[in-house]
Amino acid sequence: MAKKRENLIVGSKIKAYIRSKKCMTAGDLVEGLSNEVYNLLDKAVGRTKANKRSTVRPQDL
């Protein structure tokens, strides 16, 4: 089984934001969103390295 990754987001903030939009949050949304953040960051790191840099910048996202 794959090692579970640490959450990169604050679940209570995500839930509060969604609640402010008059919607409810599924129990596994925070984990799914964190996985998407990992994917986004992995792509940004790849772009950074492809451009021969070591600093990830907003434009890499």
C-alpha positions, -999 to 999 in steps of 0.1 A, spaced: 0 0 0 12 35 -8 23 58 20 -4 83 29 8 119 23 6 147 48 -22 172 41 -9 205 27 -40 225 33 -60 237 64 -92 216 63 -112 239 86 -105 269 63 -116 250 33 -148 238 50 -155 273 63 -151 287 28 -174 261 12 -199 267 41 -199 304 33 -210 295 -2 -240 277 12 -227 242 4 -215 212 24 -182 194 23 -177 157 16 -156 139 42 -128 131 16 -127 165 0 -97 178 20 -76 147 11 -86 150 -26 -78 187 -26 -44 181 -9 -36 155 -36 -44 181 -63 -20 205 -46 7 179 -46 2 173 -83 3 211 -90 35 215 -70 51 185 -87 44 201 -121 57 234 -109 90 218 -97 93 200 -130 89 233 -149 114 250 -126 140 223 -132 134 223 -170 142 260 -169 174 253 -151 163 271 -119 160 260 -83 134 285 -72 98 277 -78 80 309 -89 43 317 -93 46 315 -131 56 278 -127 21 270 -114 
